Amino acid sequence: MAVPKRRTSRSVSRQRRTHKKISLPNLSACPECSELRPSHQVCPKCGQYAGKQVVEVKE
């Protein structure tokens, strides 16, 4: 049974966890209404995608 010889220091454990973080989603401006939206998705405000009206938006 493996037992650690010494307690892992705070700096070592924090260095090991540096890659575990939440990344922000990439947002781009809609060319029609300039609202920020996720890339490659229909704009939730105007309902357009690739210059075409795809979804009817209820206001």
Secondary structure, DSSP 4 states (H G I P E B T S, - for coil): ----SSPPPHHHHHHHTTT--PPPPPEEE-TTT--EEETTS--TTT-EETTEE-SPPP-
